[in-house]
């Protein structure tokens, strides 16, 4: 890849020469975001407390909370830490939760509820079919004891974008409460509290806002935060306790990831300069469309039909050609400046290519060129998948 030949108007290539991360977080960040981590911050200092307060207000604005009904609670750790914090804090000990599963992250929610000892039932759509509103409505009607529904907004194990508004409408109509894992979607895909009903959502610094790993955040109705006292199974993952401490002192209860917070503030600034979530979504969709069209021209097939393709990450079937080896393909792509993801399909082999991060359609064209060159170096003249992969896709689309 020619990093010095950047088209006019395109983002600059990674300044330190590192590969692009075509993953749904960690992802490629702007140099200004990296640069923001060069300064040390005192976690108890007033300047850092003001930074945290501003961070929360900016996130609430992205969520569309113009009525003051919500608050934002940052939580140290990975995205899964924040998801567990949300579940353990907002699902009371007498709750019964319907979990909508169609991939690895829905399954992880179920596993978490097992650990928490929270009663739950599951609608499992297999690996990659979306849950639909009518079946959720039927499940809620059949089981009046269900108090909550949990949905993954974008299931990145397959790249499927789940119908969150459709689900929100039926959950609200049934008088139940919706919790959303929007880890890889918030900041680009719509999740405006003025347009759909949910009690809480969770996301992470190193996704569509394009910060670095280190913390997640929960945006929740203040009434739910107030009611969450005493629910948590954990000292450090207690969202109510973290929120109450922020309200009282403006401080994180335990050592915060100060450098990651500073980087996130710069990422939020760049997010706003780009035009906010609508502009970021448009860039990601363009990234996806350019990359998918180019890969299909090479013979690659996507797991999902266009209707369900998210602008976050796309799953491709592994070619059937006997010379194709994913580890070799991965290494060749990395040597050309791109780190991609292995797949998580259980029936057929696959790999994934992310569309988010500090990259644009010009980079995605280079991704396609790198894939073409890698296939040529492997002596693979066809990227068509095995017949069983196409049969699996037909079954999923039925």
N, C-alpha and C positions, 0 to 999 in steps of 0.2 A: 504494500500500500504506500502510495506517495503522500506522506504527511505534509510535505511542503507545498503541494499543489492544492490549496483549499479554495473552492469556488467562492466568488463574491457573495457575501451575505450568509455564508455557512459558518457554523461554529468552528472555532479553532480546534485543532487536534490536541489530544492530551499533551501538555507542555513537557512532561518528564518522559515522554515516549512509551508510557505503559499501554497495554492493550485496552481496547474498548471492552467494557463489561456488558455483554448482551444478555443480562440477567435481570430479574425483577427485584433487585436490591440484595446486597450492595450493587451499586451501579456507577457508571462514569459520572463524575461530578465536575462542575466548573472549577477552573483554577482559583477563582475568587473564593469559592467555598473551602477549598483546601487551605488557602492562605489565611482564612479567618481563624484557623486552629493554631496559628503561630503565637498567639497571645495567651498568657495564663490568666485565670480568673479565680478570685476567692469565692468559694461557694456560699459564704455567709455575707459577702460584701453587698452593699446597697446597689451597686451597678449591676451585679449579676442577678439580684432579685428583680430589678427593673427589667432586665433582659427576659427573664422567665415570664414575668407578667405580660410583656409585650408579645412574646411568643404565643401565649394562650389567647390573647385578644385577636391576633392575626388569624389563628386557626379557627376561632369562633366565627370570624368574618367570612372565611372560606366556606364554612358550613352554613352560612346564611342566617345565623342567629341574630336577627335585629330586634327581637323582643325580649332579650335577656332571660330566656327560659333555660338556657344551657350554660354549662361551664366546662372548662378544659382542664384535665389532670394529666400532666406528664408523668411517666413512670420509667425508671431506669431499666435497662436490659434490652433484650431482643424483642422482636415483635411477638413471639410466643409468650414471653413474660407478660406483656401487656394484655394479650388475649386471656391468659389465665387470670390475671388481675381482674379484668372485666367480668369474667364468668363467676369467679369466686366471690366477688363483691355484690353483684346485682342479682344473682340467683340465690334466693334465700334457702334455708335448710328444708323448708316445706314446699319448695318450688317443684314443678314438673316441666321439663323443657323438651320441645320438639326440635331436633337438630336435622337440618337439611344437608345431606351429604352427597357430593358428586366429585370427590377427589381427596387427595391426601390431607388437605387442610381441614375439611369437614371431618374427616376421620380423626384428626388430631384433637378437634374439639370434643368429640365423643370420648376419646382417651382421657382428656383432661377431666371431663365430668365423672368418669370412673374414679379417678384419683380423688376428686373432691367429694365423692359420695353424694352427688346430686342426682335425683331421680330424672330420668330422661327416656325418650323414645326417639326413633330414627326413621326418617324417610331416606332410604339409600337408593340413589338413581344409578348405581353402578359407578364406574369411574368418571363418566363424562357427559351424562345427560343432565339438562337443567331441571331443577324442581319447578313445577308450574303452580299457578295460583289455585286452580280448581282442586288439585290433590291436597294442597295445604289446607284449603277451606274444608274439605271433606274430613281430614284428619282432626282438625280442631272441633268440628261438629260432633265427631264420633267420640271424642275424649274431652269432656268438660274440665277435667282436672289439669289440663295443660295450661300453664301460666305464661310461658315464654316460648318464643321461636328464635333460633339462632341460624343465621345465613352467612355464608362466605360470599362477598360481593364479586370478586374475581378469583376463580379457582385456578391458580397458576400452575398446578400440576398438569393441567391440560390446556390452559389458556382460554377457558370458557368464561364468558361474561354472563353471570346469572341475572335473571329478571327481577332486580331488587324492588322496583316500583310496584310491579305486579304482586309480589309477595307482601310488600308493606300494606297494600290496600286491603288484602284479605285478612291479614293479621289484625289490622286496626278495626275492620268491620266486625271481627269476631270478639273484639274487646280484649285481646291479648297483647303482650308486650314483645317488641322485636329488638334483638341485639344483632349488630352487624359487624362482622370481621371485614373491614374495608382496607386491610393491610396494604394491598398493592393497587388500590384504586383511588383512594381519597386524594384530592388535590388535582385530579384530572377528570375522572368520571363523576357525573352529577350525584350528589348526596346532600341536597339542600333541605334543611329542616322545614322550609316553607312549602316544599313540594311533596314530601313524603313523611310518613310518621315512623319514628323509631325512638327508643328510649335511650340507647347508647350505641356508639360505634367506636371502633378502635383502629388505629393506623400506626405508622412507624415513620421515623425521621428519614430513613434511607430508601424511600420509594418515590412516589410521584412528586413530592416536594423537592427531591434530588439533594437531600442532605446525606450525612454519613451515619453509619450505625452507632447506636449507643443508647437510644431511648425510643419508647413509643408514647402514644398519648390516647386518652379516652375522652371523647366528647359526649356528655350525658346531660339529661335533664336534671336540673337542680333538685327537683322533687325526688328523683331516683337516688341522687347522691345523698340526700338527707336520710332516705329510708334504708340506705345500705349499711348503716352503722351496726357493727356486730356480726355481719354476715361472713366476713372473710375468714378463710382457713389459715391465713398467713399473716405474719407481721409485716414483711416487706412488700407484699403484693396487695395490701389493703387500700383500695382506691378511696374509700371514705376517709381513712386516717390521713392519707396523703393530701386529699383535698382540704380537710379541716386544718391541716398544718399550713398549707399555702394560704388559706383564708386568715389564719391567725398571725403568721410570721412572714409570709412571702417566700419561705424557704422550702427546699426539698428536705424530707425527713432524714435521708441518708445521702452520702456523698454523690452529687450529681455528675454526669458526664459533661463537665464544663466546656471542653473544647468542641464536643459534638453539638452542644446547644449554640455556641457561637457560630459554628458552621451552618447550623440550621437557620439562624437569623439571616445570614447572607443568602442562603437558598430561598428563603421566603421573599427576600428583596428581589431576587432575580425572577421568582415566580410572578410577582406583581408586575414587574417591568415587562414580562413577556405578554401579559394580558390576563393573568389569572388562570383558573381552571379551564375555561373554554378554549383559550389559546393553546394551553398545554395539551389538552385533549386533541385539538386539531393537528398539532405537530405529531403526536404519537400515532394518530390514525393515518397520517400521511406516511410516517415511518413504516407502519404495518403494511399499508397498501403497496408501497414501492417494493418492499422486501418480499412480500408474498408473491406479487406478480413476477418478480425476477426469479425467485426460487421455483415457481411453477413452470417458468420457461425452461428451466434446467431439468424438469421432469419430476421434481419433488412434489409430494402430495401432502396437503394439510389434513390433520385428523378431523377438524371441524369444517363444516360448511360456513360460508361467509356470514350467515346470520348470527352465528355464535362466536365468531372470532373476536377476541378482545384486542384492544390496542396496547395491551401490556406485554403479552408474551404469546408466541405461536408455536404449536406443536406440529412437527413434521414426522412422517413415517420414515424409518430408515430404509434406504434403497435395498432392493433384493439382490443387486449385482454381487457375485461372489468375491469380487475384489474390495468391496466396501467394508471398512472396519471403522466403527465410530471412534474408538480411541485414536486411531491414525488420523481420521478426519478432524477430530478435536485439535490434535497437535498441529496439523497443517493450518487450520484456521487461526490458531494462536500465533503461529509463526508469522502469519500475515496481519496480525494486529487485532484479532477478535477472539474473545473468550465466550463460548456458547455453553448451553446447559445440556446435560444428559436428560433423557426422558424418564417419565414415571408411569407409563402405560403398563398394565399387567398382562395384556393379551398379546400385543405386538411390540416390537422394538421401535423406539422413536428418539428424537432429540428436540430441543426447544431453542428458540431464538427470541430474545427480549427486544422490545421496541422502546423502552423508556430510558431515561438518563440524558445526559448532555450530548445528544447526538441528533442528527436530522436526516432528511431524505438523501442527502449527498453521501453520508456515511453508509446508509443502507444500500446504496448502489455499490459501494465498495465491498460491502458484505457479500452481495451476490457475486461480484467478480472474484472475491476470495474463494467462495464456494465452488465456482466454475474451475478456477485454477487448481483447487485441492482435488476435485474429482479427476481432472486431467492427470495430476501427478500420481493418483492412485490407479490410473488406467480403468476408470469407471466411465463407460460411455452412456449409461442410462441410470438415472436416479429414481426410476419407477419403483414403487414399493411392492412387496410380495402380495399375491392375490388375497391371502387371508387378511391383510391390513385393509384392503378395499372392502372386503366382506364385513369386517368389523365396523368400518365407517358407515356402511349401508345399514347395518343393524342399529347403530346408535342414532342414525337419522330417521329411523322408522317412527 
